């Protein structure tokens, strides 16, 4: 446990930020899995809404620095490709 007041505040801020980042990463995983399940069930409208929301959240996560840019583009591309393939 830190002794200085500034260190204590920094630790408190870090825990708060980490909790927010973990929550966002968890939501990203949920959206990924939900869209894949919707595609497997041939529910294209639900899958499309999940993928759209996924893209928005990933862009925000990249902007903040939670997810790297190339990983986000790779994941978005993969989901869009699977949506296009399932729609045929």
C-alpha positions as CSV (number, residue, x, y, z in Angstrom):
1,X,0.0,0.0,0.0
2,X,1.4,3.4,-1.0
3,X,2.3,6.0,1.7
4,X,2.0,9.2,-0.2
5,X,-1.4,10.8,-0.8
6,X,-0.7,11.2,-4.5
7,X,0.2,7.5,-4.8
8,X,-3.0,6.5,-3.0
9,X,-5.0,8.6,-5.4
10,X,-3.2,7.2,-8.4
11,X,-4.0,3.7,-7.2
12,X,-7.6,4.5,-6.7
13,X,-7.8,6.0,-10.2
14,X,-6.0,3.0,-11.7
15,X,-8.5,0.6,-10.1
16,X,-11.4,2.6,-11.4
17,X,-10.0,2.8,-14.9
18,X,-9.2,-0.9,-15.0
19,X,-12.7,-1.8,-13.9
20,X,-14.1,0.3,-16.7
21,X,-11.8,-1.2,-19.3
22,X,-12.6,-4.7,-18.1
23,X,-16.3,-4.0,-18.4
24,X,-15.8,-2.7,-21.9
25,X,-13.8,-5.7,-23.0
26,X,-16.4,-8.0,-21.5
27,X,-19.1,-6.2,-23.5
28,X,-17.1,-6.6,-26.7
29,X,-16.8,-10.3,-26.1
30,X,-20.6,-10.5,-25.4
31,X,-21.4,-8.7,-28.7
32,X,-19.0,-10.9,-30.6
33,X,-20.5,-14.1,-29.3
34,X,-24.1,-12.8,-29.6
35,X,-23.6,-11.9,-33.2
36,X,-22.0,-15.3,-34.0
37,X,-24.9,-17.1,-32.3
38,X,-27.4,-15.0,-34.2
39,X,-25.7,-15.8,-37.5
40,X,-25.7,-19.5,-36.6
41,X,-29.5,-19.3,-35.9
42,X,-30.0,-17.5,-39.3
43,X,-31.3,-14.4,-37.4
44,X,-29.7,-11.8,-39.7
45,X,-31.5,-8.7,-38.4
46,X,-30.3,-9.4,-34.8
47,X,-26.8,-10.2,-36.0
48,X,-26.7,-7.0,-38.0
49,X,-27.7,-4.9,-35.0
50,X,-25.1,-6.7,-32.8
51,X,-22.4,-6.2,-35.4
52,X,-23.2,-2.5,-35.8
53,X,-23.0,-2.0,-32.0
54,X,-19.8,-4.0,-32.0
55,X,-18.2,-1.7,-34.5
56,X,-19.2,1.4,-32.6
57,X,-17.8,0.0,-29.3
58,X,-14.6,-1.2,-31.0
59,X,-14.0,2.3,-32.5
60,X,-14.4,3.9,-29.1
61,X,-12.1,1.3,-27.5
62,X,-9.5,2.1,-30.1
63,X,-9.8,5.8,-29.6
64,X,-9.3,5.4,-25.8
65,X,-6.5,2.9,-26.3
66,X,-8.1,-0.2,-24.8
67,X,-7.8,-2.2,-28.1
68,X,-5.2,-1.8,-30.8
69,X,-6.2,-0.5,-34.2
70,X,-5.3,-3.5,-36.2
71,X,-7.0,-5.9,-33.9
72,X,-10.2,-3.9,-34.1
73,X,-10.1,-3.8,-37.9
74,X,-9.4,-7.5,-38.0
75,X,-12.3,-8.4,-35.8
76,X,-14.7,-6.0,-37.5
77,X,-13.7,-7.4,-40.9
78,X,-14.1,-11.0,-39.8
79,X,-17.6,-10.4,-38.4
80,X,-18.7,-8.5,-41.6
81,X,-17.3,-11.2,-43.8
82,X,-19.2,-13.9,-41.8
83,X,-22.4,-11.8,-42.1
84,X,-22.0,-11.5,-45.8
85,X,-21.2,-15.2,-46.2
86,X,-24.3,-16.2,-44.1
87,X,-26.5,-13.8,-46.0
88,X,-25.9,-15.5,-49.4
